[in-house]
Structure formats: C-alpha cells, structure tokens
Amino acid sequence: MGFYINPSNMTKPQWLDINAVCIHDDDEPPVEIHKDEIKLCLIDNGAFLALGIAYSKMEYEVFKSNDHRRKLWYRATTEDVEKVLGHKLPPGDRDGTW
C-alpha cells in the first residue's frame, strides 16, 4: 500500500478533527466526494491507528477489504493531505465515484 498520514505535531484523530469530515464507516455505503478531495481511512490496528490515503480506486479497494479491523472513512482536500505529507500524491484516478 502507498501513503499514510503521520502528522508530526498532533495525533491522527486531532489532524482529522481539524482537516477532514467523517463520511462513513465499514457498515455504510461509500460516499461520493468532490474532485479536489480525497478519501482517507482511519484503521484501528489495536496497538496503533493508521491513516491511509485512498488516492486511487485500487488503494481504496485495498483499504476497504474486510480484514476485521475497525475502519472509519473521511474526506479531506487534496491540498491539506499533500501539505501534511510534504509532497504531491500520484495522479491516481480520483473522480469521486468510488
């Protein structure tokens, strides 16, 4: 898998509170997002939380696979995500329909 958000000055949930909106969990259907937004997946790994970036349909499919971990889905602007990453994301196939 590709990219994860690891803010240096706050926790992942704090970063999400400031920069993102929760759009669904694993028990709900996906939500369309705007072209300038990107889907993020907060994954509960037990000992730690991971915040994955679904920058393409393939990455989205990997993150949404049923692996029995609790997952919450968020949307954030691509600009805010790239700012915390410190670099641009690959173009992917972000059209908001998946």
Secondary structure, 3 states (H helix, E strand, C coil): CCCECCCCCCCHHHHHHHHEEEEEECCCCCCCCCCCEEEEEEEECCCCEEEEEECCHHHHHHHHCCCCCCEEEEEEEHHHHHHHHCCCCCCCCCCCCC
